[in-house]
Amino acid sequence: MAPRGPSNRLPAGVRAIRRSFWSAAAPDNAGIAMEDVTLPDGEKVPALGVGTWRMGEAARAHDQEVAALRYALDLGIRVVDTAEMYGEGGAEEIVGAAIKGRRDEIFVVTKLYPHNASSQGTIEACERSLERLGTDRIDLYLVHWRGQVPLVETVEAFERLKAGGKIRHWGVSNYQLGDMDELLALEAGGGCAANQVLYHLGERRIEPDLLPFCQGRGIPIMAYTPLGGQRVLRSSPLPQIAIKHDTGPAAVALACLLRNENVMVIPKAVQFPHIEEIAQVPHIKLDAEDLAALDRAFPA
């Protein structure tokens, strides 16, 4: 099945972005202006990326998924998130195919299984991911959730990989406040560059504690499943605010999350119109009325 191509059945703002990036006059390295997050070492990374959960699971979808990621990159998105768990490595292979020939433009994030997070297991898992991704380094390497391997063992392995140039940064995923306290108490724990967690308008439990905790320590939050599904996107006032800004509900939902300092979003998108809507996010400026309405409808 071929992916749906760029669509004219979209809000004018989204179509304008598509035209600008598919114009013959556009430079090869055209990108979209957006706010960055700052990693603990000062490196700037775009706040908008794309995810790959459930990709790489079916051979028949391979071409569609590669094309979707390439289209997102063509629209200026520069962060791609994946994991060895997704399709048991299949998603990493999809990412590898999509970034081939343009690796230096892309910030690649992947994650290892907790049961692979031992001293030697982390090294071996990283090597397998590098091979599937077709690259010599991973920009951000995360442990997917808290497992049974002692944190100190995983962190020491991360630091060895970093020293060897196999990874540039390391971090965690699905770590709660107590986990972060324990991590940062380790001698090398301060090297944690991100915490990837569930966060969307319908799931805001990180806002009272985990979010400010990480913000106060310069650790970006990466929001996975940031759209929350159709139940969220169809809920008032998202459709009404989307009409006001000549975009779609998904773009509004993402823009709302990105009002928070040092937050990244990594929505998955396979259909071209959905990708085009996501690419509009950096251009959306929600006003105080919009934000107040969203906070009333989706309280933290």
N, C-alpha and C positions, 0 to 999 in steps of 0.2 A: 504494500500500500504506500503510495507516495504521499509526502506531507502536503498539506494544503499550502498553496503559494500565497504571496502577499495579497491581501484582500482590500478591495475598495469599500466593502461593507463594514466600515469602521468609522469611529469618530474622526472628524477632520484633523484634530491634533495628532492622532496616531498616524493617519495617512501622510501628514506633513513630514513626520520623522522618517517614514519609509521612503518618501521621495528624496529626502535630503541624503540618505545613505545609499540609495541606488541610482543617484544621478551620475552621469558620466563625468561631471565636473568635480565630483567629490574626491578628495585625496585618498590614497590607499589606506592611510592610517586614521581615517576619520573616526571620531569617537563622540560619545555623548557627554556633555558636561554634567558632573554630579558631585555631591559631597563625598569626601573620603573619610574613612576611619583611620585612626593612628595606632599602629602596633606599639608595644612597649619600648621597642628600640627606636621609635620615631618614624619608621617606614609608613608611607601612606598607601592605603589600599582602597579601591572603590567600594562604596557601601552597597552597591547593587550587583548581585551575581545571579547565577542560575544553578539549580540543583539537578540531580540525576537519579533520584530514588525511583525504583522500578524500571529503570532503563537496563538494557543488556540482558533481559530475561528471555527474550524471544528472538530467534534468528531472523524471522520475517520482518521484524521492526527495526533491524539494524540500520538500513539506509535512511529510514525516516528519522531515527534518533540522531544519527550523525549530522544529517542535513539541518535538523532543528538547532543543534548546538552551533553549527557553523553560521547559521543565520543570526543567532543571538550575538555571536562574535562580530559578524558583519555590521550589526547595529550598534556596536561599541561596548557591549558588555565584556568585561575583562576578568571576571572571577568565575571559576567553575568548581563546584563542589561535588565530590563523589565518595565512594567507600569500597573497600574490598568486599563488604557484605552485599552490596547492591549487585544482584545477578551473579553472586559469587565470583566477582571480578569482571563480569561482563560489562558493567557500567564504566569501569576504568578503561576497558578496551574501546568503548564508544568514545570516551573523552580523548583517548590517544589518537584515534582516527580523526576526530574533529579538530584537534589543535596541531596536527601534523603540518609542518611548514610555517607555523606562526607561534611556536612555543614561547618565544621570548616576549610576546605580547600578553600572555595569559598568566594569571595568578591561580595556580592549581592547588586545590585542597583535597586531601583524601583522608580516610580514617581506617584504623586497623581494629580488628576484633579484640575485645578484652582478653579472650583466652590466648591470643597471640602476643600479648603485651609483656611477656617475660624478657629477661635480659637478652637472650639469644633469639627468642621468637620475634621480638620487635624488629631486629635487624633483618631477619629472613623475610618477614612480611613486607617490610619496606622494599627489599630487593624485588619481590614478586610484583608489587604495585608499580615500581619503576619500569619493569619490563612491560607490563600491560599498558601503561601510560605512554610508553615509547619515549621516555625522557631520562635525563641523568640526574634530575633533582625534583623534589616536591617542595612547593613553596610553604605549605602549612600542613603538618601531619598531626592528626588528632587520634586519641584513643576514643573509641566510639561510645562507651559508657563505662561506669565503674565496675570492675570485675574483682576476681579473687587475687590477682597478682599484686603484691605490695607496690604502692605508688612509687616508692624510691627506686625500685627496680626498673619500672617503665621510664621514669624521668632520666635515670642514668643512661638508658639505652637511647632515648631521644637525644641527649646531649652528645653521645658518641656519634650518632648519625649526623647531627648538626656540625660537629667538628670535622667530620669526614666529607662534608659537602653534599651528602645525600638528601638532606632536608635543610630548608632555610629557617623555618620556625616550627615550633611544636605547640600543641595545646590539647584541650580536652573537649568532650561532648557529653551532654546530659549530666553534668556535675552540679549538684546542689550546694547550698551555702556551707554545710558541714564538710563536704568533699573539698571545696575550694579552700577552706581554712586549713584542712590537713595538707593539701597540696602546697600551699604557700608557706607552710611551716618548714618544708624541706629545704635543704641547703641550696639546691638548684631549682626550687619550685617557682622562684620569681621569673624563670624563663618562659612561663606559660604565656602564649601570645593570643589566645582566644578561648572562649567557651561557647560551643554550639549547642543551643537548647531550643525546645519547642516554644514558639512565641508567635501569637497572632492576635487579632482583635478579640476573638472569642476565648483566648487563653492568655491572660495577662498576669498570672500569679508571680512572675519574676519581678514585676515592677516595684513592689514595696521593699524587697530585700536583695535578691540576687543581682538585679540590674544595677542599683546604686553601689553595691559592694564591688562589682567588677569595674564600673565606671570610675570609682574612687581609686582604683589601683591600675588604671590604664589598660585594662584587659577588655578588648572588644567582645561584644555579644553577637554571635551569628544566629539569626533566627531561621530555624528550619520549619517547613510547613507554614510559611508566613501568611498564606491566604486563608487558611482555616477551612477550606472547602465551600461548597455551594450554599450550605446552610448559613454561613457567615456572609458570603458575598451577595446573597439575595435579600439579606435583612436590611430594613430601613434603618438609617438614612443613606446607606452606601450607594444604592442606585441613583438616588436623587442628587447626591453630591457629585457623583460621576457625570451626570448630565450637565450640571452647573459648570464643570471644568472640561467638558467636551472630551471625556475619556471613558474608561470602563471601571466597574467596581473594584477589580483586582488592583488597578493602578492606585486607586484611592486608598485601599487597605494597606498597601505597601508604603505609600507616602506617609500615612499616619504613623507607622512604626518608625520610619526614618526621621521623624522629628526628634527622636531620642539621640542624645550624643553617643557616639562610638557604637552604634548598632548597624549591623549588616543584615541584608535579607537575601535568601537564596531560593526563590520560588522555582519549582520545576515547570517547564513548558515544552510541549512537543509541537503543538499546532502553531503555524506561523502567525495568525492573527493574535493569539495569546502572547506570543513573544513580542510582537509589535506594541501591544498594550503595556507590557512590562517595561519596554524600552522608553516609554514616555514618562516613567516615574520621576526622573530627576527634574523634569520641567514642570511638575505640578506643585503649586504653592497653595496649600490649604490655609484658610484664614481662621481666625479665632472662632468664628461661628461654626465652621465645619468641624473643628476639633472638639468644641463643646458638645455638639450634637453626637459625634462619634463616642465621646466619653460617657454620655448619658445612655446611649444604646448598648455600649460594651464596657461596663464598669470594670475597673481593675479588681 
